[in-house]
């Protein structure tokens, strides 16, 4: 079933985001330092929470898992999740730590710099024994970032949640969401972000994160594919105003040299008598029961009046997950995947047109309207 413009329908499977939720204080004026800002707009944020609300706002089923302070800000954030249709049975409260705060500097181009107040904040203190394991086992998709890997006990809780989700057959979705000021060092950030890399089925990185993780200043296919791992199903690279790139499952070359004597290719059968070890084949094929899928490409961005890029990547991720949660075959169907990514690009673009992340996350009809008018 497809919606307008060929975009697949939003799925009904449950998607949970694990990690931090906080208050962003965004300057009322762009292009000034925090000290120069005449005032701030209070906005709920935190990448995992943004993704959960993005899914719900698009009509999907979402839950948030994390820890908030047992304070006014914490209960306000929990209320915002409920108001936006996000399940809160994965949330717990800490009586001894405050909800995290972040002051966000908006440059003239809408890009951001962050100053965090979390020493420690409640999200850092989530313990493995506080996880709602029943909720995790009911999921179709488990999404997470890397900030929850920085310190214990949250790191152990994160690893436990991933383990349970994997055992339950969930799709694991990873957006590192690099925030260097929170890490002891760049080296530690890179080490810990990559420590769980090979567990994920779907990974999304920004162009900045691609450069950071690879150590290369090139944003190209070779750099992206250097991050590939054998269990990965989809690698996404977001490029801001330049759109996004996608890379699908890559089979080892050995799989293409397997000892078979015939293949089916787009409805035709081809046979040969040569020794397979002497034949080099590079095709998108279906071989008996095994599908070898290998395609990549890019999808253009939508050009809008950018005010604040906060949450654009989270809107993108939420849009992708909401469309594949019930039908992962989309990851092996390039035309349908491109439609999903076009939709995700539209959601990301719309999010940049307002200050703050959650208030700017679009509904499905807004994204479809932008696509139709492009």
HELIX and SHEET records of a PDB file:
HELIX    1   1 UNK A    4  UNK A    6  5                                   3    
HELIX    2   2 UNK A   47  UNK A   57  1                                  11    
HELIX    3   3 UNK A   72  UNK A   83  1                                  12    
HELIX    4   4 UNK A  122  UNK A  125  5                                   4    
HELIX    5   5 UNK A  128  UNK A  130  5                                   3    
HELIX    6   6 UNK A  133  UNK A  137  1                                   5    
HELIX    7   7 UNK A  147  UNK A  149  5                                   3    
HELIX    8   8 UNK A  154  UNK A  167  1                                  14    
HELIX    9   9 UNK A  180  UNK A  182  5                                   3    
HELIX   10  10 UNK A  186  UNK A  195  1                                  10    
HELIX   11  11 UNK A  197  UNK A  199  5                                   3    
HELIX   12  12 UNK A  207  UNK A  214  1                                   8    
HELIX   13  13 UNK A  221  UNK A  225  1                                   5    
HELIX   14  14 UNK A  240  UNK A  242  5                                   3    
HELIX   15  15 UNK A  253  UNK A  256  1                                   4    
HELIX   16  16 UNK A  276  UNK A  278  5                                   3    
HELIX   17  17 UNK A  312  UNK A  324  1                                  13    
HELIX   18  18 UNK A  328  UNK A  332  5                                   5    
HELIX   19  19 UNK A  334  UNK A  351  1                                  18    
HELIX   20  20 UNK A  358  UNK A  360  5                                   3    
HELIX   21  21 UNK A  364  UNK A  373  1                                  10    
SHEET    1   A 9 UNK A  86  UNK A  94  0                                        
SHEET    2   A 9 UNK A  61  UNK A  69  1                                        
SHEET    3   A 9 UNK A  14  UNK A  18  1                                        
SHEET    4   A 9 UNK A 141  UNK A 144  1                                        
SHEET    5   A 9 UNK A 171  UNK A 175  1                                        
SHEET    6   A 9 UNK A 202  UNK A 206  1                                        
SHEET    7   A 9 UNK A 234  UNK A 238  1                                        
SHEET    8   A 9 UNK A 244  UNK A 248 -1                                        
SHEET    9   A 9 UNK A 296  UNK A 299 -1                                        
SHEET    1   B 4 UNK A  40  UNK A  45  0                                        
SHEET    2   B 4 UNK A  22  UNK A  27 -1                                        
SHEET    3   B 4 UNK A 101  UNK A 106  1                                        
SHEET    4   B 4 UNK A 112  UNK A 117 -1                                        
SHEET    1   C 2 UNK A 262  UNK A 265  0                                        
SHEET    2   C 2 UNK A 268  UNK A 271 -1                                        
SHEET    1   D 2 UNK A 285  UNK A 287  0                                        
SHEET    2   D 2 UNK A 290  UNK A 292 -1                                        
END                                                                             
